């Protein structure tokens, strides 16, 4: 009981908490008051970063991929967060559900159904639009953008943040703490550290507000069809208010009673929905198209990873791959902090394989089933997804594709339920992490004070309503992606810091010693069991 009380009593870091909240409020006010000017300035900055500096995002992603491979397969693979004696806090199923649901919200439900459409009508590599090859490559590229490299970016910060907190015993789960090996502890606790942690909060605030605001029209359209009411702005408002209520309650209850339970419910709902569509939809096309897509992605994996189209200048890699990597880097410190917080007792290899493998497979499942179903209807003429998207918006086309299935109403009910829970699990995890970063010193199982968690949850919901009401989604979205560039730089700095710690601590030696002692103990117990019958006889 004492532990539970203590786990909810971590104090706030007043300068960071009030400073971050104040600066974000001022930025939002300026974006509302000077919407056109701020949108133009931010768009110009973002275009420069993605177009001229796009290759930097590609290289940073591949460096992160190589670093994780080195950790997982090298001498540090068996090192545990928390030391040799640490044991996992959560069962593997719940662990996977928590990080998957925290990183993927309704954006996956939406884009899994429609992403192929954008690549089909504007394909990469100079492929002719709306051809068989364009359809095949569209399916493969969807898997690429939501697969291994995306989850590498999500996973990479879990190692330096988790090692700093659990192994080096720094009393904060912060982005800045992971950089101490390079910038020093004094700077990490000073103005530079506050700036680094503010970048996490700013990037996460914009990214999540965008996710909520962009996923809302799709769910509102589904609700409108279910209840046979017009899709108005008030329906959007009701959807966001329901979301805000769900994730505010969840994050206030904390990790074990709120986020874990909601994530478990979400996974069950997702499996039921996906199974329903797979069984009653074009089953064999979905399976065969997915198999073909995996082969194409594997064949062109490094071509996609390094593609800049500097000569053809189609802007496909800038608009999509670079955009996605920037988007993921905006989330990277948050995902790293959250994954680290729930991964104590797990080895580097477990974390690498669990997060990258589990996350990629989960996303593949969605794109294969949702995207495969919509693509099949387009190719067979059962439903003109392309024409509907161009005429009425892609969110209308997504819902329309579901309505072509048998038991369409059941599918839509499941879709709405999963959509609400999915986004709530992402936002409550985000609010929890923002509250953690804005907290003072923490020990072990400590959690941010409840009103700190609630504040960020309510702020996320409120910001979503604001940007939808003023139509100012683009500036907020662009702000988070502009923040992704310095975030990416500090991610690289944190990897250098982490590498220095590993060389200093040699944790693999301690782990190897612990493994040897455990093995000897097991052998001794086994010998005693074997000798016992002989002694008795």
C-alpha positions as CSV (number, residue, x, y, z in Angstrom):
1,X,0.0,0.0,0.0
2,X,2.8,2.3,0.8
3,X,4.4,1.7,-2.5
4,X,1.2,2.5,-4.4
5,X,0.9,5.9,-2.5
6,X,4.5,6.7,-3.2
7,X,4.2,5.8,-6.9
8,X,1.7,8.7,-7.3
9,X,3.6,11.3,-5.3
10,X,6.5,12.5,-7.6
11,X,6.6,16.3,-7.4
12,X,6.6,18.5,-10.5
13,X,9.6,20.4,-11.8
14,X,8.1,23.8,-11.6
15,X,10.3,25.7,-14.1
16,X,9.8,23.0,-16.8
17,X,6.1,22.4,-16.0
18,X,5.0,26.0,-16.0
19,X,7.6,27.1,-18.6
20,X,6.5,24.4,-21.1
21,X,2.8,25.1,-20.6
22,X,3.3,28.8,-20.9
23,X,5.5,28.7,-24.0
24,X,3.0,26.3,-25.7
25,X,0.1,28.6,-24.8
26,X,1.9,31.6,-26.3
27,X,2.8,29.7,-29.5
28,X,-0.8,28.5,-30.0
29,X,-2.0,32.1,-29.4
30,X,0.4,33.5,-32.0
31,X,-0.6,30.8,-34.5
32,X,-4.3,31.8,-34.0
33,X,-3.6,35.5,-34.1
34,X,-1.2,35.3,-37.0
35,X,-2.3,32.2,-38.7
36,X,-1.3,33.0,-42.3
37,X,2.1,34.4,-41.4
38,X,3.0,31.6,-39.0
39,X,1.8,28.9,-41.4
40,X,3.9,30.4,-44.2
41,X,7.0,30.7,-42.0
42,X,6.7,27.2,-40.6
43,X,6.0,25.7,-44.0
44,X,9.1,27.3,-45.5
45,X,11.2,26.0,-42.7
46,X,9.7,22.5,-43.0
47,X,10.1,22.4,-46.8
48,X,13.8,23.3,-46.4
49,X,14.3,20.6,-43.7
50,X,12.6,17.9,-45.7
51,X,13.7,18.8,-49.2
52,X,17.3,20.1,-48.7
53,X,18.0,18.3,-45.5
54,X,15.9,15.2,-46.1
55,X,18.9,12.9,-46.5
56,X,19.9,13.7,-42.9
57,X,16.7,12.1,-41.6
58,X,17.4,9.0,-43.8
59,X,21.0,8.6,-42.5
60,X,19.9,9.2,-38.9
61,X,17.3,6.5,-39.2
62,X,19.8,4.0,-40.7
63,X,22.4,4.8,-38.0
64,X,19.8,4.1,-35.4
65,X,19.0,0.8,-37.1
66,X,22.7,-0.2,-37.1
67,X,23.1,0.9,-33.4
68,X,20.1,-1.3,-32.3
69,X,21.5,-4.3,-34.3
70,X,24.8,-3.8,-32.6
71,X,23.1,-3.7,-29.2
72,X,20.9,-6.7,-29.8
73,X,23.5,-9.0,-31.4
74,X,26.7,-7.8,-29.7
75,X,28.1,-8.3,-26.3
76,X,25.6,-6.1,-24.6
77,X,22.6,-8.1,-25.9
78,X,21.9,-9.8,-22.5
79,X,22.2,-6.6,-20.4
80,X,19.0,-5.8,-18.5
81,X,17.4,-2.5,-17.7
82,X,17.7,-2.4,-13.9
83,X,20.7,-4.7,-13.6
84,X,21.2,-8.5,-13.6
85,X,18.7,-9.2,-10.8
86,X,15.8,-7.1,-12.3
87,X,12.6,-8.9,-13.4
88,X,9.9,-7.7,-15.8
89,X,7.1,-5.7,-14.3
90,X,4.6,-6.6,-16.9
91,X,3.7,-9.8,-18.7
92,X,4.9,-9.9,-22.3
93,X,1.5,-9.7,-23.8
94,X,0.6,-6.6,-21.8
95,X,4.0,-5.1,-22.4
96,X,3.6,-5.4,-26.2
97,X,0.1,-4.1,-26.0
98,X,1.1,-1.0,-24.0
99,X,4.0,0.1,-26.3
100,X,2.1,-0.7,-29.5
101,X,-1.1,1.2,-28.4
102,X,1.0,4.1,-27.1
103,X,2.7,4.6,-30.4
104,X,-0.1,4.0,-32.8
105,X,-3.5,5.7,-32.5
106,X,-6.3,6.2,-34.9
107,X,-3.8,7.4,-37.5
108,X,-3.0,3.7,-38.1
109,X,-6.7,2.8,-38.5
110,X,-7.1,5.7,-41.0
111,X,-3.8,5.3,-43.0
112,X,-3.9,1.5,-43.1
113,X,-7.1,1.9,-45.1
114,X,-6.1,4.7,-47.4
115,X,-2.3,5.0,-47.7
116,X,-2.1,2.7,-50.7
117,X,-4.5,5.1,-52.5
118,X,-1.9,8.0,-52.5
119,X,0.9,5.8,-53.8
120,X,-1.4,4.2,-56.4
121,X,-2.3,7.6,-58.0
122,X,1.2,9.1,-57.5
123,X,3.7,6.2,-57.4
124,X,7.4,6.4,-56.7
125,X,10.3,5.4,-59.0
126,X,8.6,6.9,-62.1
127,X,6.0,4.1,-62.2
128,X,2.9,4.8,-64.2
129,X,0.0,5.7,-62.0
130,X,-3.0,3.4,-61.5
131,X,-1.3,0.3,-63.0
132,X,-0.8,-3.2,-61.7
133,X,2.8,-2.4,-60.7
134,X,1.6,0.9,-59.0
135,X,-0.9,-1.1,-56.9
136,X,1.8,-3.7,-55.9
137,X,4.3,-1.0,-55.0
138,X,1.6,1.0,-53.1
139,X,1.0,-2.0,-50.8
140,X,4.7,-2.6,-50.3
141,X,5.5,1.0,-49.5
142,X,2.8,1.1,-46.9
143,X,4.5,-1.8,-45.1
144,X,7.8,0.0,-45.4
145,X,6.7,3.2,-43.8
146,X,5.0,1.6,-40.9
147,X,7.5,-1.3,-40.4
148,X,11.0,-1.9,-39.2
149,X,12.7,1.5,-39.6
150,X,9.7,3.4,-38.1
151,X,9.8,1.2,-35.0
152,X,13.6,1.6,-34.9
153,X,13.1,5.3,-34.4
154,X,10.4,4.6,-31.8
155,X,12.6,2.2,-29.9
156,X,16.0,3.8,-30.1
157,X,15.6,6.2,-27.1
158,X,14.4,3.4,-24.7
159,X,18.0,2.3,-24.3
160,X,19.8,5.5,-23.2
161,X,16.8,6.7,-21.2
162,X,16.1,3.4,-19.5
163,X,19.8,2.8,-18.8
164,X,20.2,6.2,-17.3
165,X,17.2,5.7,-15.0
166,X,17.4,2.1,-14.0
167,X,21.1,1.3,-14.3
168,X,22.9,4.6,-13.7
169,X,20.3,5.6,-11.1
170,X,19.6,9.1,-12.3
171,X,16.3,10.2,-10.7
172,X,14.5,11.3,-13.9
173,X,13.0,9.6,-17.0
174,X,14.0,12.5,-19.3
175,X,15.4,13.1,-22.7
176,X,18.0,15.4,-21.3
177,X,19.2,12.8,-18.8
178,X,20.1,10.5,-21.7
179,X,22.5,13.1,-23.0
180,X,24.5,13.5,-19.7
181,X,27.4,11.4,-21.0
182,X,28.1,14.2,-23.6
183,X,26.7,17.5,-22.2
184,X,27.4,16.8,-18.5
185,X,25.0,16.5,-15.5
186,X,25.3,20.3,-14.8
187,X,24.1,21.2,-18.2
188,X,21.4,18.5,-18.2
189,X,19.9,20.0,-15.1
190,X,20.4,23.6,-16.4
191,X,19.0,25.6,-19.2
192,X,20.2,23.3,-22.0
193,X,18.5,20.3,-20.3
194,X,15.3,22.2,-19.9
195,X,15.4,23.1,-23.6
196,X,16.0,19.5,-24.6
197,X,13.0,18.3,-22.5
198,X,10.9,21.2,-23.8
199,X,11.5,19.9,-27.3
200,X,10.0,16.5,-26.3
201,X,6.9,18.2,-24.9
202,X,6.5,20.5,-27.9
203,X,7.0,17.8,-30.5
204,X,4.6,15.5,-28.6
205,X,2.0,18.1,-28.1
206,X,1.9,19.0,-31.8
207,X,2.1,15.4,-33.0
208,X,-0.8,14.2,-30.8
209,X,-3.0,17.2,-31.4
210,X,-2.5,16.5,-35.1
211,X,-3.3,12.8,-34.6
212,X,-6.5,13.6,-32.7
213,X,-7.6,16.3,-35.1
214,X,-6.9,14.3,-38.3
215,X,-8.5,11.1,-36.9
216,X,-11.6,12.8,-35.7
217,X,-13.3,13.3,-39.1
218,X,-13.1,9.6,-39.9
219,X,-14.6,8.6,-36.6
220,X,-17.2,11.4,-36.7
221,X,-18.2,10.2,-40.2
222,X,-18.6,6.7,-38.8
223,X,-20.7,7.9,-35.9
224,X,-22.9,10.0,-38.3
225,X,-23.6,7.0,-40.5
226,X,-24.4,4.8,-37.5
227,X,-26.8,7.2,-36.0
228,X,-28.0,8.6,-39.3
229,X,-27.2,12.2,-38.5
230,X,-25.4,14.9,-40.5
231,X,-21.6,15.1,-40.1
232,X,-21.2,18.6,-38.6
233,X,-18.5,20.3,-36.5
234,X,-20.5,19.5,-33.4
235,X,-20.2,15.8,-34.1
236,X,-16.4,16.3,-34.2
237,X,-16.5,18.2,-30.9
238,X,-18.5,15.3,-29.2
239,X,-15.9,12.8,-30.6
240,X,-13.0,14.7,-29.1
241,X,-14.8,15.3,-25.8
242,X,-15.4,11.5,-25.5
243,X,-11.8,10.8,-26.3
244,X,-10.6,13.4,-23.8
245,X,-12.8,11.9,-21.0
246,X,-11.5,8.3,-21.7
247,X,-7.8,9.1,-21.8
248,X,-8.1,11.6,-18.9
249,X,-9.6,8.9,-16.6
250,X,-7.1,6.4,-17.9
251,X,-4.0,8.5,-17.3
252,X,-5.2,9.7,-13.9
253,X,-5.5,6.0,-12.8
254,X,-1.9,5.5,-13.8
255,X,0.1,2.8,-15.5
256,X,-1.2,-0.4,-14.0
257,X,-4.9,0.5,-13.3
258,X,-5.4,2.7,-16.4
259,X,-3.0,2.5,-19.3
260,X,-2.4,-1.2,-19.0
261,X,-6.1,-2.1,-18.7
262,X,-7.1,0.1,-21.6
263,X,-4.3,-1.3,-23.8
264,X,-5.4,-4.9,-23.1
265,X,-9.0,-4.0,-24.0
266,X,-7.8,-2.3,-27.1
267,X,-5.8,-5.3,-28.4
268,X,-8.8,-7.6,-27.9
269,X,-11.0,-5.2,-29.9
270,X,-8.4,-4.9,-32.6
271,X,-8.1,-8.7,-33.0
272,X,-11.9,-9.1,-33.2
273,X,-12.2,-6.3,-35.8
274,X,-9.3,-7.6,-38.0
275,X,-10.5,-11.2,-37.8
276,X,-14.0,-10.1,-38.8
277,X,-12.8,-8.2,-41.9
278,X,-10.3,-11.0,-42.8
279,X,-13.0,-13.7,-42.6
280,X,-15.9,-11.8,-44.3
281,X,-13.8,-9.7,-46.6
282,X,-11.6,-10.8,-49.6
283,X,-9.7,-13.3,-47.5
284,X,-7.4,-14.9,-50.1
285,X,-6.7,-11.6,-51.9
286,X,-5.6,-10.1,-48.5
287,X,-3.3,-13.0,-47.8
288,X,-1.8,-13.2,-51.3
289,X,-1.4,-9.4,-51.7
290,X,0.3,-9.2,-48.3
291,X,2.7,-12.0,-49.2
292,X,3.6,-10.3,-52.5
293,X,4.0,-6.9,-50.7
294,X,6.5,-8.4,-48.2
295,X,8.6,-9.8,-51.0
296,X,8.6,-6.4,-52.9
297,X,9.5,-4.5,-49.7
298,X,12.3,-7.0,-48.9
299,X,13.7,-6.7,-52.5
300,X,13.6,-2.9,-52.5
301,X,14.2,-2.2,-48.8
302,X,17.5,-0.3,-49.1
303,X,16.4,1.4,-52.3
304,X,13.4,2.8,-50.4
305,X,15.6,3.6,-47.3
306,X,18.0,5.7,-49.4
307,X,15.6,7.1,-52.0
308,X,15.9,10.9,-52.4
309,X,15.0,11.3,-56.1
310,X,17.5,14.2,-56.3
311,X,17.5,14.0,-60.2
312,X,13.8,13.2,-61.0
313,X,12.7,15.5,-58.2
314,X,9.3,13.9,-57.9
315,X,9.2,14.9,-54.2
316,X,7.8,11.5,-53.3
317,X,10.5,10.6,-50.7
318,X,10.3,14.1,-49.2
319,X,6.5,14.1,-48.9
320,X,6.3,10.6,-47.6
321,X,9.5,8.8,-46.3
322,X,11.2,11.9,-44.9
323,X,7.9,13.2,-43.6
324,X,7.3,9.9,-41.8
325,X,10.8,9.7,-40.3
326,X,10.5,13.3,-39.1
327,X,7.1,12.4,-37.6
328,X,8.6,9.4,-35.8
329,X,11.5,11.4,-34.5
330,X,9.1,13.9,-33.0
331,X,7.7,10.9,-31.1
332,X,11.1,9.3,-30.4
333,X,11.9,10.7,-27.0
334,X,8.4,10.1,-25.7
335,X,8.3,6.5,-27.0
336,X,11.7,5.9,-25.7
337,X,10.8,7.2,-22.2
338,X,7.5,5.2,-22.2
339,X,9.1,2.0,-23.4
340,X,11.9,2.4,-20.9
341,X,9.4,3.0,-18.1
342,X,7.6,-0.3,-18.8
343,X,10.7,-2.4,-19.7
344,X,12.6,-2.8,-16.5
345,X,14.0,-6.4,-16.2
346,X,14.1,-6.9,-20.0
347,X,17.4,-7.3,-21.9
348,X,18.5,-5.1,-24.7
349,X,17.8,-8.0,-27.1
350,X,14.3,-8.5,-25.8
351,X,13.5,-4.8,-26.1
352,X,14.9,-4.6,-29.7
353,X,13.1,-7.7,-30.9
354,X,9.9,-7.1,-29.0
355,X,9.4,-3.5,-29.9
356,X,10.6,-3.6,-33.6
357,X,9.2,-7.1,-34.3
358,X,5.9,-6.7,-32.4
359,X,5.3,-3.2,-33.6
360,X,6.1,-4.0,-37.2
361,X,3.9,-7.1,-37.3
362,X,1.0,-5.3,-35.7
363,X,1.2,-2.5,-38.3
364,X,1.6,-5.1,-41.1
365,X,-1.6,-6.7,-39.9
366,X,-3.6,-3.5,-40.2
367,X,-2.2,-2.5,-43.6
368,X,-2.7,-6.0,-45.0
369,X,-6.3,-6.3,-43.9
370,X,-7.7,-2.8,-44.0
371,X,-5.6,-1.7,-47.0
372,X,-6.0,-5.0,-48.8
373,X,-9.8,-4.9,-48.4
374,X,-10.0,-1.3,-49.9
375,X,-7.6,-2.1,-52.7
376,X,-9.5,-5.2,-53.7
377,X,-12.8,-3.2,-54.0
378,X,-11.0,-0.6,-56.1
379,X,-9.4,-3.2,-58.5
380,X,-12.6,-5.3,-58.9
381,X,-14.9,-2.3,-59.3
382,X,-17.0,-3.2,-56.3
383,X,-16.3,0.3,-54.8
384,X,-14.5,3.2,-56.4
385,X,-12.3,4.3,-53.5
386,X,-10.2,6.7,-55.7
387,X,-13.2,8.6,-57.1
388,X,-14.8,8.9,-53.6
389,X,-11.6,10.1,-52.0
390,X,-11.1,12.7,-54.7
391,X,-14.7,13.9,-54.6
392,X,-15.6,13.7,-50.8
393,X,-12.3,13.3,-48.9
394,X,-10.3,10.2,-48.0
395,X,-12.1,9.8,-44.6
396,X,-15.4,9.3,-46.4
397,X,-13.8,6.7,-48.8
398,X,-12.4,4.8,-45.8
399,X,-15.8,4.5,-44.1
400,X,-17.4,3.7,-47.5
401,X,-15.0,0.7,-48.0
402,X,-16.1,-0.8,-44.7
403,X,-19.8,-0.3,-45.6
404,X,-19.3,-2.7,-48.6
405,X,-18.6,-5.6,-46.3
406,X,-21.2,-8.1,-45.1
407,X,-22.6,-7.1,-41.7
408,X,-21.4,-3.6,-42.4
409,X,-23.1,-2.1,-39.3
410,X,-21.3,-4.6,-37.1
411,X,-18.0,-3.7,-38.7
412,X,-18.6,0.0,-38.2
413,X,-19.6,-0.4,-34.6
414,X,-16.3,-2.4,-34.0
415,X,-14.4,0.2,-35.9
416,X,-15.8,3.1,-33.8
417,X,-15.1,1.3,-30.6
418,X,-11.5,0.4,-31.5
419,X,-11.0,4.0,-32.9
420,X,-12.0,5.6,-29.6
421,X,-9.9,3.2,-27.4
422,X,-6.9,3.2,-29.8
423,X,-6.5,7.0,-29.7
424,X,-7.2,7.1,-26.0
425,X,-4.3,4.7,-25.3
426,X,-1.9,6.8,-27.4
427,X,-2.9,10.1,-25.7
428,X,-2.9,8.7,-22.2
429,X,0.6,7.3,-22.7
430,X,1.7,10.7,-24.1
431,X,0.2,12.6,-21.2
432,X,1.8,10.2,-18.8
433,X,5.2,10.7,-20.4
434,X,4.8,14.5,-20.6
435,X,3.9,14.5,-16.9
436,X,6.9,12.3,-16.1
437,X,9.3,14.7,-17.9
438,X,7.7,17.6,-16.1
439,X,8.3,15.9,-12.7
440,X,11.2,16.3,-10.3
441,X,13.4,13.5,-9.0
442,X,11.8,10.0,-9.2
443,X,12.7,6.6,-7.8
444,X,11.9,3.2,-9.1
445,X,8.1,2.8,-9.5
446,X,7.3,6.5,-8.9
447,X,4.6,8.0,-11.1
448,X,3.9,11.7,-11.6
449,X,1.3,13.3,-9.3
450,X,-2.2,12.6,-10.6
451,X,-3.1,16.3,-11.4
452,X,0.1,16.6,-13.4
453,X,-1.0,13.7,-15.6
454,X,-4.6,15.0,-15.8
455,X,-3.3,18.5,-16.8
456,X,-1.5,17.3,-19.9
457,X,-4.3,15.0,-20.9
458,X,-6.9,17.8,-20.8
459,X,-4.5,20.1,-22.6
460,X,-4.0,17.7,-25.4
461,X,-7.8,17.4,-25.9
462,X,-8.3,21.1,-25.6
463,X,-5.6,21.9,-28.2
464,X,-7.2,19.5,-30.6
465,X,-10.5,21.4,-30.4
466,X,-8.7,24.7,-30.9
467,X,-6.8,23.6,-34.0
468,X,-10.0,22.0,-35.5
469,X,-12.1,25.1,-34.8
470,X,-9.7,27.6,-36.3
471,X,-8.6,25.3,-39.1
472,X,-5.0,25.8,-37.9
473,X,-4.0,22.1,-38.0
474,X,-1.1,22.7,-40.4
475,X,0.9,25.2,-38.2
476,X,0.6,22.9,-35.2
477,X,1.6,19.8,-37.2
478,X,4.4,21.7,-38.9
479,X,5.7,23.0,-35.6
480,X,6.1,19.4,-34.2
481,X,7.9,18.3,-37.3
482,X,10.2,21.4,-37.3
483,X,11.0,20.5,-33.7
484,X,11.8,16.9,-34.9
485,X,15.1,18.2,-36.5
486,X,16.8,19.3,-33.3
487,X,15.2,16.3,-31.5
488,X,16.9,14.1,-34.0
489,X,20.3,15.8,-33.3
490,X,19.9,15.2,-29.6
491,X,18.9,11.6,-30.2
492,X,22.3,11.1,-31.9
493,X,24.0,12.9,-29.0
494,X,22.2,10.5,-26.5
495,X,23.5,7.5,-28.4
496,X,27.1,8.8,-28.0
497,X,26.4,9.3,-24.3
498,X,24.9,5.9,-23.9
499,X,27.9,4.3,-25.7
500,X,30.3,6.1,-23.3
501,X,28.3,4.7,-20.3
502,X,28.5,1.2,-21.6
503,X,32.3,1.4,-22.0
504,X,32.7,2.8,-18.5
505,X,30.3,0.4,-16.8
506,X,31.0,-2.8,-18.7
507,X,27.5,-4.0,-17.7
508,X,27.9,-7.1,-19.9
509,X,30.5,-8.4,-17.5
510,X,28.2,-8.1,-14.5
511,X,25.4,-9.7,-16.5
512,X,27.7,-12.6,-17.6
513,X,28.8,-13.1,-13.9
514,X,25.1,-13.2,-12.8
515,X,24.3,-15.7,-15.6
516,X,27.2,-17.9,-14.5
517,X,26.1,-17.9,-10.9
518,X,22.5,-18.7,-11.9
519,X,23.7,-21.5,-14.1
520,X,25.9,-23.0,-11.3
521,X,23.0,-22.8,-8.9
522,X,20.7,-24.5,-11.3
523,X,23.3,-27.3,-11.9
524,X,23.8,-27.8,-8.2
525,X,20.0,-28.1,-7.7
526,X,19.8,-30.6,-10.6
527,X,22.7,-32.7,-9.2
528,X,20.9,-32.8,-5.8
529,X,17.7,-34.0,-7.4
530,X,19.6,-36.7,-9.4
531,X,21.6,-38.0,-6.3
532,X,18.5,-38.2,-4.0
533,X,17.1,-41.5,-5.4
534,X,20.6,-43.1,-5.3
535,X,21.1,-42.0,-1.6
536,X,17.7,-43.4,-0.7
537,X,18.3,-46.7,-2.3
